[in-house]
Amino acid sequence: MGSFTLLDGDGATRSVAIAPAPQIRRPDGPLVTRTAYAAAHVVPLSWADNTPGRPAEIDWDATLAFRRHVYSWGLGVADAMDTAQRNMGLDAAATRELIARSAQTAREEGADVVVGVNTDHIEDASLTLAQIVDAYKSQLHFAEEQGAGPVMMASRHLARAAATAEDYRSVYREVLTSATRPVVLHWLGTAFDPQLAGYFTGDANDGWRAAADVLLEVIEENAAHVAGVKMSLLNAESEVAVRERLPEGVRMFTGDDFNYVGLIGGADVPSATQPGRSETARLQHSDALLGAFAAVAPVASAAIQALDAGDSDKYLALLGPTEELSRQIFAAPTFYYKTGVAFLAWLNGHQPAFQMVGGLHSARSLPSLSRIVELANAANALERPDLATKRWHGLLALNGIGR
């Protein structure tokens, strides 16, 4: 199969053997034991002005084809969220069009899509709590009109305006009671967005336990309107602690791109580590809503198929190696993880160029991308190794690095 040339941080190069193309089968029917959404990215037009501060110009054919790729593996799509560069280049008009187009694609495929709702279409940095409620409702109702499941994202406006936990409870209460279908709540940690410090309590000095108490109060008060909660704190202990306290009918969707193997495996995979798990808790595993799954959709599907078949060893053998890859993609500064997701999509032939909205393809160094190549090769995440080899070596050559 030949070899990859890899680039280390000191400029030295080395070679690793190229693994053969993974022999992974698409599922014959729906995945059963876990619900899993891949948080998908967007592909810009390669010739567009993809520079910082410019409106997003999306390659809709490639963007929607990627979603069909995800659906073909039995996964759902989580759209118009941070993986799609929301608040990092995807402007309000493009977000709205993405939701409408993605929802239509899901209907055509008979597939499941959830989309982010936020307050970010309002450019004014400072809003009152009442204005924040109205902004949330506007996006919520638009998502519902498109037939997409809503994910209530953490709002930077609310993080700035809320002084107390009651401020958060009141905003969530008013928004959730206006929903016509159950909503997934999204708790995004500061590793992903530093502007969300103090979310749910109003005090940036409060830890996750205090914030978790408020979140659970919000869920319990509005349980009829809450389908689940997605936690993205990169802290397995916090997720398990909240998961074990969720009311009946409310699901935990892991957004932990560092620890998802154990969290999704849960009690069905006894050897998977999961800090703080109680063997008597009602919920013994997390479902998934992960940016990482956009990068490794075929492997993620195969791993869940293994769980469906009761084969926990195969689940670990398949999904386990992807976690090191995900940790590299989501390495600090974590909010630049979108670059790694788009990079892998390009290597795997899902977009014509390594381009991103807002020029974000420059947000990771060549040695960082090289490590992604190495780990993706080891995790069977390169769908077409021959194409990946050609594209990666071409990128090295473009940057003056010969084989």
Disulfide bonds with the S-S distance in Angstrom:
none
